[in-house]
């Protein structure tokens, strides 16, 4: 669905970002901005900034940022259109009928129908559990010590023993066979005709973070196979990008999430008061699920089964969490197999103590690694220490690496300097020990040319938003075409057009992008940390350095394309002359 730009701007203008965000996050005014603890990652010192002037928010800790639409998209997991609709309702703005092309209309209609048939199926399963035919399912859940309140909260149900029960019910409600099959609720074959996918199973409705039923999991009664059966992938159900229990956990505000393996683990933990528990959906933990968690927390505690398979799953998940920028810890459940069993035997208070004692994920990895070595044998012990050093090379930030070297040396009784030298040797061999360059202009050089071009472009856009009067001094030398990333160029083009009209509206520029990740990236363009320079001469020097870096980056990009793009060659000649002129020009900030 598409809403005209003027409608989007009207909705945004009528929803002050400070007022909206203060309804979710406690923020206090400091100077011209408001600050609070970031709702998107765990922190103790406020780094979450909300600007009245820019009508933007930005977290200098995790990089979350955007306008009022982005905030709802991240916090409520809304689409861009859903965020517009929610804020329009809040401000009393009547939205026009959205513009659809035929393909979009068909897709949205199909999604709406799938959600509707899933909701009807969930309702049917729910009532079957409470009927005579569902007695076996209900007794199973009661034996698992679930209260009626918990059964109701999670909408648990039962699929009858007969194999076409649900199909006949949905047909009676007007749903066609094709839709029932596309929702993954039934299948067709020559031998049995149309038959239910789930039968003789306790049913677990799977909801997205907005409480919409998108699929099901079913636990068989008796010894049937498979023990757990999940809905297949559909237009609305992507196992790799959803988590069971997230619709409840997202509002827990505990500072961490607990990641489990199974539905019953999540339900048992919620019943015991641990509302931050979630589980993957019958698959290994994925990067998509990690990115989903990152919207709500900065720390994930792994509560996987304590058997060999659970340990391997935890080791795999630790790597995924680290790549997604999340801190991982590992819960020790021994001597019990899983969180559900632990809770039944030891209770909530003991579980709370285990959470407080959760092991740092790096030390968990080392402990598991240690099992392969005999530390009483000098040669084996040396090999173990070498493996430790290799793993320590994975910390790219020097301070973090040094802290871990110190902690590991103390834990494993290795000389600090000896371990440090060993780490540096391996880091050098792996190409990870290059010195960090910090030029005075704040532009840090990187090995990747494309990445190296981004920083000065971000600095310039932020400086222009902070000081719009600069535009008149630099527009002769810099144009939107000098921004080498497509997203940067689109943002620069709109910003330059606004500045030409003496308008500054960064929040409106963000609204040009409908994807959350794009909005977040554009917000970062306007919130890059500028160096605190005291004298006018230093500021002018830094500005000149940034302009030169942007122009050089533009020239390099044109040179890279000139072999295949004839027009790029012509622009390269013009750009080279402009760079030469800029190098000889002093731009005053008076």
ZIWOPE-V451981 format. One record per pair of residues at least 12 apart in sequence whose ideal C-beta (glycine too) atoms are under 6 Angstrom apart, sorted by the first residue. I is the first residue (numbers start at 1). J is the second residue. D is the distance in Angstrom with one decimal. If there is no record, write none. Layout:
I_J_D ; I_J_D
This chain:
1_81_4.9 ; 1_98_3.5 ; 2_98_5.9 ; 2_99_4.4 ; 3_84_5.9 ; 3_98_5.7 ; 8_511_5.1 ; 9_508_5.8 ; 11_84_5.6 ; 11_87_5.2 ; 11_88_4.9 ; 11_93_5.3 ; 12_68_5.9 ; 14_91_3.8 ; 15_68_5.1 ; 15_87_4.7 ; 15_91_5.4 ; 17_55_4.9 ; 17_68_4.6 ; 18_34_5.8 ; 18_50_5.6 ; 18_52_5.6 ; 20_68_5.3 ; 21_50_5.4 ; 21_71_6.0 ; 24_75_6.0 ; 25_39_5.1 ; 27_50_5.7 ; 33_49_5.1 ; 33_51_5.1 ; 34_50_4.3 ; 35_49_5.7 ; 36_48_5.1 ; 38_59_4.3 ; 38_61_5.8 ; 40_62_5.7 ; 40_64_4.3 ; 40_295_6.0 ; 41_62_4.1 ; 41_298_3.3 ; 42_255_4.6 ; 42_298_3.9 ; 42_299_4.9 ; 43_61_5.4 ; 47_59_5.7 ; 47_60_4.5 ; 47_61_4.0 ; 54_506_5.1 ; 55_507_3.7 ; 56_506_6.0 ; 56_507_5.3 ; 56_523_5.9 ; 58_523_5.8 ; 58_527_4.0 ; 65_520_5.8 ; 65_523_3.2 ; 65_524_5.9 ; 65_527_5.8 ; 66_510_5.5 ; 66_519_4.3 ; 66_520_5.7 ; 66_523_4.4 ; 67_507_4.0 ; 67_510_4.5 ; 69_83_4.4 ; 70_519_4.3 ; 72_86_6.0 ; 73_516_4.6 ; 74_295_5.3 ; 77_209_4.1 ; 80_514_4.2 ; 111_235_5.8 ; 111_236_5.7 ; 113_179_5.8 ; 114_183_5.2 ; 114_235_6.0 ; 114_236_5.0 ; 115_212_5.4 ; 117_175_5.2 ; 117_179_5.8 ; 117_183_5.0 ; 118_183_5.8 ; 118_213_4.3 ; 119_213_5.2 ; 120_173_5.8 ; 121_185_5.5 ; 122_155_5.8 ; 122_205_4.4 ; 122_213_4.7 ; 124_169_5.3 ; 125_157_2.7 ; 125_203_4.2 ; 126_155_5.7 ; 126_157_4.4 ; 128_158_4.6 ; 128_160_5.9 ; 129_157_4.7 ; 129_158_4.0 ; 133_160_5.0 ; 134_158_3.7 ; 136_221_5.3 ; 137_158_3.6 ; 137_202_4.5 ; 140_202_5.8 ; 150_271_4.6 ; 154_267_5.7 ; 155_205_4.7 ; 157_203_4.1 ; 158_202_5.9 ; 159_198_4.0 ; 159_199_5.1 ; 159_201_4.7 ; 159_203_5.5 ; 161_200_4.7 ; 163_195_4.7 ; 163_196_5.5 ; 163_199_4.9 ; 164_195_5.4 ; 164_196_5.8 ; 166_196_4.7 ; 167_186_4.9 ; 167_194_5.5 ; 167_196_5.6 ; 177_194_5.8 ; 184_231_4.2 ; 184_232_4.4 ; 184_234_5.4 ; 185_197_5.8 ; 198_218_4.4 ; 200_221_5.1 ; 201_218_3.4 ; 201_219_5.8 ; 201_220_5.2 ; 202_219_4.6 ; 203_216_5.7 ; 203_218_5.3 ; 204_217_4.2 ; 204_263_4.7 ; 206_244_5.9 ; 207_247_4.6 ; 209_246_5.0 ; 209_247_5.3 ; 209_250_5.4 ; 211_247_4.9 ; 214_236_4.8 ; 214_237_4.5 ; 215_231_3.5 ; 215_237_4.0 ; 216_231_5.0 ; 217_230_5.0 ; 217_263_5.7 ; 230_282_4.4 ; 239_281_4.4 ; 239_283_5.1 ; 240_286_4.2 ; 240_288_4.5 ; 241_288_4.1 ; 243_278_4.3 ; 243_289_5.7 ; 244_263_5.7 ; 244_266_5.7 ; 244_279_4.5 ; 244_281_5.8 ; 245_266_4.2 ; 245_277_5.9 ; 245_278_4.5 ; 246_278_5.2 ; 248_275_5.9 ; 249_276_5.0 ; 249_278_5.0 ; 250_296_5.3 ; 252_275_4.3 ; 252_276_4.1 ; 254_276_4.5 ; 256_297_5.8 ; 256_299_4.2 ; 256_301_5.6 ; 257_276_5.0 ; 257_278_5.9 ; 257_293_5.7 ; 257_297_4.8 ; 257_300_5.2 ; 258_276_5.5 ; 258_277_4.5 ; 258_301_4.9 ; 258_303_5.1 ; 259_300_5.4 ; 259_302_5.4 ; 260_277_5.8 ; 260_279_4.4 ; 260_303_5.0 ; 260_339_5.7 ; 261_304_5.4 ; 261_305_5.9 ; 262_279_5.8 ; 264_340_5.1 ; 265_338_5.6 ; 265_339_4.4 ; 265_340_5.0 ; 266_279_4.8 ; 268_340_4.3 ; 268_343_5.1 ; 269_339_5.7 ; 272_343_5.3 ; 272_348_4.3 ; 273_348_5.7 ; 285_317_4.3 ; 285_320_5.8 ; 287_320_5.6 ; 290_320_5.1 ; 290_321_5.7 ; 290_324_3.8 ; 291_324_5.8 ; 294_324_5.6 ; 294_326_5.9 ; 299_327_4.6 ; 300_321_5.6 ; 300_326_5.4 ; 300_328_5.5 ; 301_329_4.8 ; 301_331_5.6 ; 301_358_5.1 ; 302_314_4.9 ; 302_317_5.8 ; 302_330_4.9 ; 303_331_4.5 ; 303_339_4.8 ; 305_337_5.6 ; 305_338_4.9 ; 306_333_4.8 ; 306_334_5.2 ; 306_337_6.0 ; 314_330_5.7 ; 318_361_4.5 ; 328_361_3.8 ; 329_358_3.8 ; 329_361_5.9 ; 330_359_4.8 ; 330_361_5.9 ; 330_364_4.3 ; 331_354_5.7 ; 331_358_5.2 ; 389_422_4.2 ; 389_423_4.8 ; 389_426_5.2 ; 390_426_5.3 ; 392_404_5.9 ; 392_405_6.0 ; 392_423_4.8 ; 393_426_5.2 ; 393_427_4.7 ; 393_430_5.6 ; 393_432_5.5 ; 405_419_5.6 ; 405_420_5.4 ; 441_542_4.9 ; 441_545_3.4 ; 442_531_4.5 ; 443_455_5.5 ; 443_456_5.1 ; 443_549_5.2 ; 453_484_5.1 ; 453_553_3.4 ; 456_546_4.9 ; 456_549_3.6 ; 456_550_4.9 ; 457_483_5.2 ; 457_488_5.4 ; 457_550_5.6 ; 458_525_5.3 ; 458_528_4.3 ; 459_528_5.3 ; 459_546_5.1 ; 460_546_5.3 ; 460_550_5.6 ; 461_525_4.7 ; 462_526_5.6 ; 462_528_4.2 ; 465_506_5.3 ; 465_526_4.7 ; 468_499_5.8 ; 468_504_5.1 ; 471_499_4.2 ; 473_587_5.3 ; 477_582_4.8 ; 480_492_4.3 ; 480_493_4.0 ; 480_496_5.6 ; 482_550_5.6 ; 482_554_3.9 ; 484_553_5.8 ; 484_557_4.3 ; 491_509_5.6 ; 491_522_5.2 ; 491_525_5.7 ; 494_509_4.9 ; 506_526_4.6 ; 510_522_5.1 ; 536_589_5.9 ; 539_589_5.8 ; 540_589_5.5 ; 551_579_4.7 ; 551_582_5.8 ; 554_575_5.9 ; 555_575_4.9 ; 555_579_5.9 ; 558_571_5.6 ; 558_572_4.1 ; 558_575_5.9 ; 559_572_5.9
